[in-house]
Amino acid sequence: MSPSSSADIADLIARCALRDRRAFRDLYGRTSAKLFGVTLRILKDRAEAEEALQEVYVKIWQRADRYVAGGYSPISWLVAVARNHALDILRARKPVADDIDAALEVADAGPDPEQAAVDTGERARIEGCLGELEPAKADAVRGAYLDGFSYEELAARHSVPLNTMRTWLRRSLIKLRECLSG
Amino acid sequence: MSLERGHGGSEDDQVLVAEYALDLLEGGERAAVARRIATEPALAAELKRWRQRLSTLDGEFAETPAPTNVFSRVEARLFGESKPAGWWNSLPLWRALAAGSLAVAVVAVGINLMQPRFDAETTAMQLVAALQAQEGSGIEFVAFYDMGTKMVRIMGLEGQAVPDKDFELWYIEPNEPAVSMGVIPVDQRVEIPLDPAARERIGEGTVLAVTLEQKGGSPTGQAQGPIVAVGTATPI
């Protein structure tokens, strides 16, 4: 896949919003490897990741008009659609906890284009700030975001008690925020 | 709730929102935070900032080429372009099937080549299909499906790759449109994981066919090229 500029991707999304099927095919060609990487990493099951990828592009076509160009990275928006969809599937796999409200609320909190973009300065900064955390703690943050691991899974993977993991991660997030705001 | 520093609330709130953005909250706690985000603009703004910060990690998702049949399935779902038409209504094909001329003659070969594992836990059915040459194509494949592992293994027995073309594998049930299982090479064995729909539908008597398509496979989700090999799945 040839690298595509943000402007190209944004343009393709805009044309999808205008129901341009050729643009949709082109967008798929340029971005499906990335989004398959997302669903595969989170779901860790090839068949499920393929199924999810299919549903993700159905959503992208249906919601293309909700992407607002300008200042925001279009690929981040696409990744957010894929990541949220994969996380929905992960949640559905787990035995449902207590309330239906949670599911409703979260389903409503769909990806918002404005939530998903960053300028290059901030990119360098978060990498620098993650680098200031202890490696295991930075790994935990990555595992939560990139793999969709729950606190239980993170605790098991790092062989620490659940509450220790909660404390680790919360402190890491506070440090990250301080570092990024500083 | 306190709104210290006027940007995203107290430290506790900021951490809560970060946990929400990372999908670490569960049940009632997640619902409560979602409700607050919906009603408190400062928290909504903080969520947006966290999502922006975290999205800088997106580069760590490794690009992985998607199977070729995914896009045709997307198009079929969105645009309804998977109506049966074309070659699977081909008279010679069904005549041939009806006449039983495609008897599974290569079953034994298939078993030997594929070395199916008879795991203790795998009591599920296993199927083999010999995809024999059509119209003198000289292309033959053998496919092995293990319902336990939910994988189809397929290998070319005869024939060579065609420049600028790809072979594409399909499964067909009576009165149903053919469904692509992706592009397959002739010169190596490949394993194809089945999606849940295919797992449900593929069984004894399912017809597998290989067509010659443009590079990368049929772009429409419907077979466009000629059938070069076809066979019926049979239990072993």
Chai-1 contact restraints between the chains, C-beta under 6 A:
chainA,res_idxA,chainB,res_idxB,connection_type,confidence,min_distance_angstrom,max_distance_angstrom,comment,restraint_id
A,Y28,B,F71,contact,1.0,0.0,6.0,A-B,restraint_1
A,S32,B,A66,contact,1.0,0.0,6.0,A-B,restraint_2
A,A33,B,E63,contact,1.0,0.0,6.0,A-B,restraint_3
A,A33,B,T64,contact,1.0,0.0,6.0,A-B,restraint_4
A,A33,B,P65,contact,1.0,0.0,6.0,A-B,restraint_5
A,K34,B,E63,contact,1.0,0.0,6.0,A-B,restraint_6
A,F36,B,T64,contact,1.0,0.0,6.0,A-B,restraint_7
A,F36,B,A66,contact,1.0,0.0,6.0,A-B,restraint_8
A,G37,B,F61,contact,1.0,0.0,6.0,A-B,restraint_9
A,G37,B,A62,contact,1.0,0.0,6.0,A-B,restraint_10
A,G37,B,E63,contact,1.0,0.0,6.0,A-B,restraint_11
A,G37,B,T64,contact,1.0,0.0,6.0,A-B,restraint_12
A,V38,B,F61,contact,1.0,0.0,6.0,A-B,restraint_13
A,L40,B,T64,contact,1.0,0.0,6.0,A-B,restraint_14
A,R41,B,F61,contact,1.0,0.0,6.0,A-B,restraint_15
A,R46,B,P193,contact,1.0,0.0,6.0,A-B,restraint_16
A,A47,B,P193,contact,1.0,0.0,6.0,A-B,restraint_17
A,A47,B,D195,contact,1.0,0.0,6.0,A-B,restraint_18
A,E50,B,P67,contact,1.0,0.0,6.0,A-B,restraint_19
A,E50,B,V70,contact,1.0,0.0,6.0,A-B,restraint_20
A,E50,B,D195,contact,1.0,0.0,6.0,A-B,restraint_21
A,E51,B,D195,contact,1.0,0.0,6.0,A-B,restraint_22
A,L53,B,A66,contact,1.0,0.0,6.0,A-B,restraint_23
A,L53,B,V70,contact,1.0,0.0,6.0,A-B,restraint_24
A,Q54,B,V70,contact,1.0,0.0,6.0,A-B,restraint_25
A,Q54,B,R73,contact,1.0,0.0,6.0,A-B,restraint_26
A,Q54,B,V74,contact,1.0,0.0,6.0,A-B,restraint_27
A,Y57,B,V74,contact,1.0,0.0,6.0,A-B,restraint_28
A,V58,B,V74,contact,1.0,0.0,6.0,A-B,restraint_29
A,V58,B,R77,contact,1.0,0.0,6.0,A-B,restraint_30
A,V58,B,L78,contact,1.0,0.0,6.0,A-B,restraint_31
A,W61,B,L78,contact,1.0,0.0,6.0,A-B,restraint_32
A,S76,B,S55,contact,1.0,0.0,6.0,A-B,restraint_33
A,S76,B,D58,contact,1.0,0.0,6.0,A-B,restraint_34
A,V79,B,D58,contact,1.0,0.0,6.0,A-B,restraint_35
A,L87,B,D23,contact,1.0,0.0,6.0,A-B,restraint_36
A,A97,B,E26,contact,1.0,0.0,6.0,A-B,restraint_37
A,A97,B,G27,contact,1.0,0.0,6.0,A-B,restraint_38
A,D98,B,G27,contact,1.0,0.0,6.0,A-B,restraint_39
A,D98,B,G28,contact,1.0,0.0,6.0,A-B,restraint_40
A,D99,B,G28,contact,1.0,0.0,6.0,A-B,restraint_41
A,D101,B,A31,contact,1.0,0.0,6.0,A-B,restraint_42
A,A102,B,G27,contact,1.0,0.0,6.0,A-B,restraint_43
A,A102,B,R30,contact,1.0,0.0,6.0,A-B,restraint_44
A,A102,B,A31,contact,1.0,0.0,6.0,A-B,restraint_45
A,E105,B,A31,contact,1.0,0.0,6.0,A-B,restraint_46
A,E105,B,A34,contact,1.0,0.0,6.0,A-B,restraint_47
A,V106,B,A34,contact,1.0,0.0,6.0,A-B,restraint_48
A,A109,B,A34,contact,1.0,0.0,6.0,A-B,restraint_49
A,Q115,B,K48,contact,1.0,0.0,6.0,A-B,restraint_50
A,Q115,B,R51,contact,1.0,0.0,6.0,A-B,restraint_51
A,A116,B,R51,contact,1.0,0.0,6.0,A-B,restraint_52
A,A116,B,S55,contact,1.0,0.0,6.0,A-B,restraint_53
A,V118,B,Q52,contact,1.0,0.0,6.0,A-B,restraint_54
A,V118,B,S55,contact,1.0,0.0,6.0,A-B,restraint_55
A,V118,B,T56,contact,1.0,0.0,6.0,A-B,restraint_56
A,R123,B,T56,contact,1.0,0.0,6.0,A-B,restraint_57
A,I126,B,R53,contact,1.0,0.0,6.0,A-B,restraint_58
A,I126,B,T56,contact,1.0,0.0,6.0,A-B,restraint_59
A,A144,B,L22,contact,1.0,0.0,6.0,A-B,restraint_60
A,A144,B,L24,contact,1.0,0.0,6.0,A-B,restraint_61
A,Y145,B,L22,contact,1.0,0.0,6.0,A-B,restraint_62
A,Y145,B,L54,contact,1.0,0.0,6.0,A-B,restraint_63
A,Y145,B,L57,contact,1.0,0.0,6.0,A-B,restraint_64
A,L146,B,E60,contact,1.0,0.0,6.0,A-B,restraint_65
A,Y151,B,L24,contact,1.0,0.0,6.0,A-B,restraint_66
A,R170,B,V15,contact,1.0,0.0,6.0,A-B,restraint_67
A,L173,B,V15,contact,1.0,0.0,6.0,A-B,restraint_68
A,L173,B,A18,contact,1.0,0.0,6.0,A-B,restraint_69
A,I174,B,V15,contact,1.0,0.0,6.0,A-B,restraint_70
A,R177,B,Q14,contact,1.0,0.0,6.0,A-B,restraint_71
